Every structure is written in structure tokens, then in C-alpha cells.
Amino acid sequence: MRHWLTGTWSVLAKDLQLEFRTRYALNLLLMFVVTSVFVVALGIGRGAVTPGVKAGLLWIVVFFSASIGLGRSFVSEEEAGTSLILRMNVRGSMVYVGKLAFNYLLLLAVDLVATLSFSLLLELDVARAGLLALVLAVGSLGLAGATTLLSAIIARAANRGPLLPVLAFPTLFPLLMTVVPASLAALEGGGAWDAAAGDLRVMIAFAGTVITGSVLLFDYIWED
């Protein structure tokens, strides 16, 4: 276990050092989030927007941010020629969890900026901030888990650019069906925790199933 944790931390530390040096993924994601929310705000104007629409728009921004930024997790390794070095030094499961941790941290930053942008530009009123934070954290974990796995699968494909959003949507459909109603409950308040309890259980089950299955099977995906 200690060897496994050391290998996982090495992968995460490598990605963090590279990101701190270039700030490529973070700048790309944050610019996409701010631009998307700004364009949405311009399109809506001064018209009244229901909390349900705001919750849906929030997750649209988060979903496509993950598709654009997190999709390069393994593509960058193939382009730089470092994937072979990783295969020689660490197991596939270590690579997956290290990449997952890095992608999850990026998504948390996206969640924060997206929520602040919606609050400033679209007057996002949150009745239950703790519930919304929990929904974003758990939903982003499932989103990062699935996106990291799909990124590894398409990394060697010739036309990998548009593949991730196409593959991600059907895979993430159960997650998207729960994060939006749970976020809406957090915005509206009332019996928010009771209303979101079922959706939270589905999100936790989705994230746990995807991540556990990926850790168990990633050695075969990584080697092949």
C-alpha cells in the first residue's frame, strides 16, 4: 500500500509541478468558464431566469469545462512521449488515481469560479450553500472519475478531439440527471436536504462505482 500511495503521489506531483509551471489547463478552464457565463448573461439580459434554468446552466458550464480541460490528461502524455516512462515506472492504477486527483482539483477550481460568476452576473441566490457545495463536490468527483477514464481510452485515437464529449454524455447521463435537481433544491431551500437526499445517494453510488471499476480495470486499459 505504501508503494502504491508513493506512486500515486508521484503522478499527482508531476502534474501539479507542470501545471504550476505552465498554468495551461487552469487558465484554459477558467477562461472558458468566465467567457461562457458572460455570454449566457448577455443572452439572457434583464429577463427573469428561474432557479431550474440557472442550475442547468451551471452544470452545462461545468460539464463542458471538464470535456475541454480534463480531456488532455492522457493526451498530453502521448504527445510529449512520457506515457512510456509512466508505464515503465508505475502501475496503471497509480496513474489513474494520480490523474483523477489532479483533475478533481481542477474541477473544484472550476466549480468555485463558475458559482462566483453566476452569483455576480446572473444573480444566483443560494438558499442552502452547504448543500450546493456538497452537490458540486460529489458531482465533480463522479465527473472527474469518468472523464479521466475516457481520456485514457481516447488518448491514442486519431480523431480524439471531438470524441470525449460524445462518449462522456451517455456515460454521465445518470449523473447529470441527479446533479441538476439536487442543485435546484439547494437554490430553492425549503426541505432542500430531504429533497436532494435521493439524488445525493445516486451521485455517491455513481462516483464510487466508476472510480472503483476504473482502479480495478485500469491496468489492462493502460497497458493495451
Secondary structure, DSSP 4 states (H G I P E B T S, - for coil): -HHHHHHHHHHHHHHHHHHHHH-HHHHHHHHHHHHHHHHHHHHHTTS---HHHHHHHHHHHHHHHIIIIITHHHHHHHHHT-HHHHHHHS-HHHHHHHHHHHHHHHHHHHHHHHHHHHHHHS----S-HHHHHHHHHHHHHHHHHHHHHHHHHHTT-TT-TTHHHHHHHHHHHHHHHHHHHHHHHHHH-SSHHHHHHHHHHHHHHHHHHHHHHHHHHHHHHHH-
